[in-house]
């Protein structure tokens, strides 16, 4: 998946997979060998009931999925056999598994879900939701659109990614600078970021001798992906980069260009935020490394920050607004394979993940619950003001979905990296994107 579509959370999840995962890497995944000694890979008729669950995950996240599914197994006596691999292998092998009728019963799904729509390989979950008594008003609505094909719900969204502005409280206290809050806009974010940016000699970006090659402390780490980076700035600039139900690109709209230009200027003109290449020396996150005063990031970074930041105090607030407020409110979800032989048990697992299991997910800060009533589990400190992020439910935009998704995404990722690395102007690169993707999405 391209950098534009592969969320930072997905990237971090995959980074730990140096040694690879398990079952999905094979074209014919197998469940654990039953105690009877049968080596066919399938449990005998007398074995306990089980559901195969396919996910992309690191070994650490595999442990999370085990913990998450344990209460379900304890209450239903249905074993959950978790099959996991890295992101790239997942999307390479899944079409083969579906074609062969050997895919897991339940599969984690993200931005490429609709490519499977014409094949009708997943169950329409709308009838199951309707018969279960679940009320759609109980869930945040924005992620459902990207999982709907010709009126059928191919995947039940399980969580959300929204945005946050994280800030190093120790740095702000030392500088005597007030903490960021919901009143901030782009101009305020830039102003404060300029104050905190310093090179190894203590010079700031406004000083003639500022050493751009030797920055010791950045003012802000800016998300540069589509999910939590440039898309939000486009929305905040009162613009859309797709029109007519994602069949007409709008990347050359002056408001879209202006949003990209602002983000590029934070890096290349004002020099208060690191470029993609500059961020790598900090393991991808200068803020986490204690080398940035702020981080405008997706909530998928909250768990890494909570896990890895031990040397300074930090908190969060909503991201600064532009001409208006706007963010991407994205989500991943669960599909049920059409060939499953355990539909009732598979649906029970999906329903658990999206109801009783939501509080566990939120408490762990793995993701923002899509079940509105479970948000308090995510809002519980730390960080102290995680609950303030809920307002984004009211102005979150759905994730776009269109034809030739992967081909479009690859080109988007390539050109966006060129913009933020200062190798192409936003106007020129966005014109290239417009021209390239227009015939692909008609």
PyMOL commands that set and color helices and strands:
alter all, ss='L'
color gray80, all
select helices_A, chain A and resi 8-15+23-25+59-76+87-100+113-119+126-132+136-138+142-147+169-175+186-196+226-236+254-268+276-282+301-308+343-354+358-363+372-379+386-394+405-420+426-441
alter helices_A, ss='H'
color red, helices_A
select strands_A, chain A and resi 50-56+79-85+106-109+148-149+152-153+156-157+159-160+163-168+198-199+215-222+242-243+248-249+292-298+314-317+327-328+333-336+368-369+396-397
alter strands_A, ss='S'
color yellow, strands_A
deselect
rebuild
show_as cartoon
